[in-house]
Amino acid sequence: MNLDVITIQDCEELYKFKGIAVVIEDGKVTDFRGKDSKNA
């Protein structure tokens, strides 16, 4: 997955299927939060 072209749909699917929330700042993915990430 190219994080430079991640879409809102990608984020929604990640959250729905894997419980991972994507943190976006200034249009770029800066962090992941969820049950499988280090920030859980």
PyMOL commands that place a pseudoatom at each C-alpha (Angstrom):
pseudoatom trace, name=CA, resn=MET, resi=1, chain=A, elem=C, hetatm=0, pos=[0.000, 0.000, 0.000]
pseudoatom trace, name=CA, resn=ASN, resi=2, chain=A, elem=C, hetatm=0, pos=[1.380, 3.376, -1.001]
pseudoatom trace, name=CA, resn=LEU, resi=3, chain=A, elem=C, hetatm=0, pos=[0.766, 5.699, 1.927]
pseudoatom trace, name=CA, resn=ASP, resi=4, chain=A, elem=C, hetatm=0, pos=[1.092, 8.733, -0.323]
pseudoatom trace, name=CA, resn=VAL, resi=5, chain=A, elem=C, hetatm=0, pos=[-2.146, 7.852, -2.080]
pseudoatom trace, name=CA, resn=ILE, resi=6, chain=A, elem=C, hetatm=0, pos=[-4.156, 6.366, 0.774]
pseudoatom trace, name=CA, resn=THR, resi=7, chain=A, elem=C, hetatm=0, pos=[-7.837, 7.186, 0.478]
pseudoatom trace, name=CA, resn=ILE, resi=8, chain=A, elem=C, hetatm=0, pos=[-10.632, 7.751, 2.931]
pseudoatom trace, name=CA, resn=GLN, resi=9, chain=A, elem=C, hetatm=0, pos=[-12.046, 4.401, 1.832]
pseudoatom trace, name=CA, resn=ASP, resi=10, chain=A, elem=C, hetatm=0, pos=[-8.749, 2.720, 2.685]
pseudoatom trace, name=CA, resn=CYS, resi=11, chain=A, elem=C, hetatm=0, pos=[-8.908, 4.264, 6.149]
pseudoatom trace, name=CA, resn=GLU, resi=12, chain=A, elem=C, hetatm=0, pos=[-12.499, 3.169, 6.642]
pseudoatom trace, name=CA, resn=GLU, resi=13, chain=A, elem=C, hetatm=0, pos=[-11.726, -0.391, 5.569]
pseudoatom trace, name=CA, resn=LEU, resi=14, chain=A, elem=C, hetatm=0, pos=[-8.687, -0.570, 7.846]
pseudoatom trace, name=CA, resn=TYR, resi=15, chain=A, elem=C, hetatm=0, pos=[-10.812, 0.574, 10.758]
pseudoatom trace, name=CA, resn=LYS, resi=16, chain=A, elem=C, hetatm=0, pos=[-13.762, -1.661, 9.935]
pseudoatom trace, name=CA, resn=PHE, resi=17, chain=A, elem=C, hetatm=0, pos=[-11.834, -4.854, 9.272]
pseudoatom trace, name=CA, resn=LYS, resi=18, chain=A, elem=C, hetatm=0, pos=[-8.744, -4.473, 11.426]
pseudoatom trace, name=CA, resn=GLY, resi=19, chain=A, elem=C, hetatm=0, pos=[-9.688, -1.907, 14.054]
pseudoatom trace, name=CA, resn=ILE, resi=20, chain=A, elem=C, hetatm=0, pos=[-6.834, 0.363, 13.030]
pseudoatom trace, name=CA, resn=ALA, resi=21, chain=A, elem=C, hetatm=0, pos=[-7.354, 4.106, 12.876]
pseudoatom trace, name=CA, resn=VAL, resi=22, chain=A, elem=C, hetatm=0, pos=[-5.105, 6.062, 10.534]
pseudoatom trace, name=CA, resn=VAL, resi=23, chain=A, elem=C, hetatm=0, pos=[-3.818, 9.427, 11.739]
pseudoatom trace, name=CA, resn=ILE, resi=24, chain=A, elem=C, hetatm=0, pos=[-3.389, 11.960, 8.935]
pseudoatom trace, name=CA, resn=GLU, resi=25, chain=A, elem=C, hetatm=0, pos=[-1.701, 15.333, 9.296]
pseudoatom trace, name=CA, resn=ASP, resi=26, chain=A, elem=C, hetatm=0, pos=[-1.181, 17.785, 6.438]
pseudoatom trace, name=CA, resn=GLY, resi=27, chain=A, elem=C, hetatm=0, pos=[-2.478, 15.195, 3.997]
pseudoatom trace, name=CA, resn=LYS, resi=28, chain=A, elem=C, hetatm=0, pos=[0.089, 12.576, 4.982]
pseudoatom trace, name=CA, resn=VAL, resi=29, chain=A, elem=C, hetatm=0, pos=[-0.230, 9.463, 7.085]
pseudoatom trace, name=CA, resn=THR, resi=30, chain=A, elem=C, hetatm=0, pos=[1.686, 10.096, 10.288]
pseudoatom trace, name=CA, resn=ASP, resi=31, chain=A, elem=C, hetatm=0, pos=[0.513, 7.345, 12.591]
pseudoatom trace, name=CA, resn=PHE, resi=32, chain=A, elem=C, hetatm=0, pos=[-1.641, 4.271, 13.051]
pseudoatom trace, name=CA, resn=ARG, resi=33, chain=A, elem=C, hetatm=0, pos=[-3.660, 3.534, 16.162]
pseudoatom trace, name=CA, resn=GLY, resi=34, chain=A, elem=C, hetatm=0, pos=[-5.441, 0.329, 16.947]
pseudoatom trace, name=CA, resn=LYS, resi=35, chain=A, elem=C, hetatm=0, pos=[-5.422, -3.089, 18.480]
pseudoatom trace, name=CA, resn=ASP, resi=36, chain=A, elem=C, hetatm=0, pos=[-2.568, -4.305, 16.269]
pseudoatom trace, name=CA, resn=SER, resi=37, chain=A, elem=C, hetatm=0, pos=[-0.404, -1.195, 16.431]
pseudoatom trace, name=CA, resn=LYS, resi=38, chain=A, elem=C, hetatm=0, pos=[2.234, -0.184, 18.936]
pseudoatom trace, name=CA, resn=ASN, resi=39, chain=A, elem=C, hetatm=0, pos=[-0.003, 2.670, 20.127]
pseudoatom trace, name=CA, resn=ALA, resi=40, chain=A, elem=C, hetatm=0, pos=[-2.901, 0.457, 21.171]
for i in range(1, 40): cmd.bond("trace and resi %d" % i, "trace and resi %d" % (i + 1))
show_as sticks, trace
zoom trace
